[in-house]
Amino acid sequence: MRDQEQIRCCACARLLFCAEPDALSGILTIKCPRCRAMNILRPRALSPERDQRPQVKGPGQ
């Protein structure tokens, strides 16, 4: 079995679930059953072509 990372609550550190690294492909929202905090999880890195922000020209440029 591959190494799995533990996903814990941001407020109370309760273990929410285990997952393979880079398993998330979209945004995931989980409510902690212990402290009721909302945990919003996002994928770690975007693909390189999406990491760069488009250059926006302001007025007078």
N, C-alpha and C positions, 0 to 999 in steps of 0.2 A: 504494500500500500504506500502511496506517495505521501510525502510530508504534507500535513494540512496545517493551515493557520487557524488560530482561534479568534473568533470575532466576539468581542466583549462589549458590554454596555459602556457608553461614554461617561455615564454618571456614577454607577455603582460597581462597575467591573464584573458584573455577572456574565458568565459564558452564555452567549446567545446561540451560536452554532459554530461548527468547524467546516472549513471549505478548502479545496485545493487552491494554491496561489493563482491569482488572476482568473478566478471562476466567475466573477461578476462581469456581466456584459452591459448592464444598465443600472439605473438607480434603484436601490432597495431600501424601503423604510420598514423598520421593525420597532414595535413598542415593547419595552422591557417589562416582563411580568412582575418583577420585583419592585422597581421604583417608578414605573410608568413613564420613563423618559422615552422620547422618540429618537431613534438612532437612524440617521440617514447615511447609507453606505453608497459609495460611488466607485467605479473602477479606478484602479491606481493610476494608470497612464493612458493617454490617448495615443492614437497612431501618430507618427512623426509629422505627417502632412497636416494634421489637425492641431498640433501643438502651437503653431505659429498663428498669431492673430493677423488678420488682414490690415494692411496699412490704410488708415483713414486720413484723408486730406482734410484739413480744417479750412476755414475761410481764408482766402488770400494765398493759398498754396497751389 
